[in-house]
Amino acid sequence: MRRNRRSQRLFGITVLALVLSTGFAVHAQTPELSPSPTPSSTPSLEREFFKNILRDQKTILTAPLHLHREHAKWMVPFGIGSMALITTDRITGDEVAEFDYQVKASRIISYAGSTYGVGAVAATFYLVGRKRNDERAKETGLLSAEAFIDSLIVGNGLKVITQRARPLAGRERSEFFDGGSSFPSGHSFQAWSVATIVAKEYGDYPIVQLAAYGAATAVSFSRFTGHKHYISDVVVGSALGYGIGQFVYRARHRKQSDSVAQKQLQTNMLWPTIAPQYSRRGRQYGIALRWSF
């Protein structure tokens, strides 16, 4: 009973931390960026990698100080919805715990959101980009790694603060400030931060976006069905991961890659260019058709 009363008193603190964290996710999607320097004077992402991570953490820690009134239209509904999920977490968690036939498959799927899984994705993009001289792939790898490290730092920090017990922790399951590490879901956090980078970099390929966000969704859902996290853990982790991915991309994305420009050029060549022709002196009217293939 004493523990439950303590959890109730500190529940408000948890919600406040959640709202502030959500505020970062909203604020991160519209970072105020200074004009980009010319490419010749811009340090490479490799050289600025660790400095950028430090800059990210500074932005994250100070984000609550830069929130504005218009952010309330996102923060308030998300905060209320998250509180509702937290309140019903034990019920939904106990319900899914009655089924175990999906646990093995859920754990296999969740490997994609582990440290090794998302780290491998970032490394693959970077190494392939270097080998093929593909700037977009190389940037995708670097920004994915940056977002991944940011999510590790922020996610583990929130876990230490909230200390929520996991669904299989026994009588104290779902309790906050009980030495656990359930809130938020680290796998969801990491998967969505990297998936967002990949989807933004390859925005001209809908199939890539679908695959990236679909994989992140599958990882998040598997953490709940695998009896590792509650729904609120997954939702908050996914939202914050998406926010960090958006922030890193908008803050670090350099320029349109040559492959994108080439693809757009090829797309334009598939369709004819039609333009009206008019000669006032000769009183001639017509249509010009140009088609390059």
Buried (B, 14 or more C-beta within 10 A) or exposed (E): EEEEEBBEEBBEEBBEBBBBBBBBBBBBBEBEEEEEEEEEEEEEBEEBBEEBBEBBBEBBEEBBEEBEEEBBEBBEEBBEEBBEBBEBBBEBBEEBEEEEEBBEEBBEBBEBBBEEBBBEBBEBBBEBBBEEEBBBBBBBBBBBBBBBBBBBBBBEBBBEBBBBBBBEBEEBBBBBBBEBBBBBBBBBBBBBBBBBBBBBBBEBBEEBBEBBBEBBBBBBBBBBBBBBBBBBBBBBBBBBBBBBBBBBBBBBBBEEBEBBEEEEEEEEEEEEEEEEEEEEEEEEEEEEEEEEE
